Amino acid sequence: MSSALRQCGRCQKPVYFAEEVLCDQQYFHISCFHCKVCKKRLDSTTVSVHKDEIYCKSCYGKKYGPKGYGFGQGAGILNMDRGEGLGITSEEPAPHRPTTNQNTSNFARKFGGSDKCPRCGRNVYMAEKVIGAGSSWHKGKCFTCASCGKALESTTLTDKDGEIYCKGCYGKNFGPKGYGYGGGAGTLQYTQ
């Protein structure tokens, strides 16, 4: 047994081998290894360290994470918590974010936005949005092959000149032409 005992990073009392937890080159008692703010028990997957203090990931994000519009706790959560309980006293302005889509209304830009569908030209809202070929499409009616109308997935589409196609129609319409390029094995065709 070593004569120099380690000190707990939280309570500064001696930490014995049987009760120690090592985090960021500091030792803690198992009972002291909890979030500084909410007192939730921590483990190696839920701990975040800031200046020799330990926090759970949620409290760390609220206290030291990015601030402003769009940095929330998930979809649909509006929170008026200003962080007084976390020791945040200064009110920092929200970061300015330039708008990329000028076709949307002010309301849509402020509250989550809606893009224009390239096929029908109507607004695409989050509940019906599918992204493919760099654009937002309506999931059921517009995210289909321009030639055959087959429903597409983001992994099965190809695009050409702003329109989307299934791989089969793309190959027929825009693929290589000539001797040896046909509809499959054994169907060699001569086309000019």
Secondary structure, 3 states (H helix, E strand, C coil): CCCCCEEECCCCCEECHHHEEEECCEEEEHHHCECCCCCCECCCCCEEEECCEEEEHHHHHHHHCCCCCCCCCCCCCCCCCCCHHHCCCCCCCCCCCCCCCCCCCHHHHHCCCCEECCCCCCEECHHHEEEECCEEEECCCCCECCCCCCECCCCCEEEECCEEEEHHHHHHHHCCCCCCCCCCCCCCCCCC
